Amino acid sequence: MKVPNHPIAKLTGDGGAVHCVQYSSGLGQYILTGTSTRHINLYNPSKAASSSSGLIQTYSAHGYEVLDLAISGDNARFASVGGDKQVFLWDVATARTVRRWAGHFGRVNCVGMGGEEEGGVVVSGSYDATVRIWDCKSQSTKPIQVLEDSKDSVSSLDVLGHEIVTGSVDGKMRLYDLRMGMMYVDTIGYPITSVQQTKDGNGVLVSTLDSVIRLMDKSNGQMLQSYKGHVNTEYRIRSCLGLADSIVISGSEDGKMYIWDFLEGKVVESLAAHDGKVASAVSCCSPRKEWASAGTDGENPFPTY
């Protein structure tokens, strides 16, 4: 299997650890990152591949580190969360916040967007063990729904259609079917650091602190495949699916990026990308057949492959 493994750019930042990285929706021409220095940076990777750093905009409003980002389907807005205990909704063009929702009692670890081309609602998960759903069109400062089923910090979530999948430090993956008003729980057994649904909506990729990534069947909770070789026992490390769900990509605490064959579960690439520092976040852009990783190495924290 041929996978993207050639570094094409390093997007230089402000020296802080990078907690999250996201390609823009659609063709994925831009990359958005959230950092420990409280900034959100927007990059054009094609410019970085030639001469400049690729940085075209910086968004500043957070008073604490930025932990996660979600981009609307039309790329006009994005949501960000972090240590502020708030959820920020931004206008990309003006670089200003258009909403700031407060209600969580701890840092907000993860965020997603959904409804009406992925921009109607914002979903946030927090250290306070709750998931809150916010209406982007309403002027109300209160969430339209609060999900309080987790017994520990909600570390990751993914929104697809009318379903929300959450991962928690309590070792359980929860699937909320908002249309049917149902919740389904699968016990993984280890603290969860990352969840992502497959494009067909039938499976969920789940990363846990036992250095294993599992592919779970949403219909019956069975494990379909496991992916091993990386190191993940202490930090929140994200994984993702790429190239039409044919590969699995994850960072590692040994500073490497690992790529597995989706069906066989075998490591097809192991790349040193972050000078031995923790490689904590990754995002894949299937239309461009490339992916970007981020970590704690600071000086050049965003190699793009």
Secondary structure, 3 states (H helix, E strand, C coil): CCCCCCCCEECCCCCCCEEEEEECCCCCCCEEEEECCCEEEEECHHHHCCCCCCEEEEEECCCCCEEEEEECCCCCEEEEEECCCEEEEEECCCCEEEEEEECCCCCEEEEEEECCCCCCEEEEEECCCCEEEEECCCCCCCCCEEECCCCCCEEEEEEECCEEEEEECCCEEEEEECCCCEEEEEECCCCEEEEEECCCCCEEEEEECCCEEEEEECCCCCEEEEEECCCCCCCCCCEEEECCCCEEEECCCCCEEEEEECCCCCEEEEEECCCCCCEEEEEEECCCCEEEEEECCCCCCCEEC
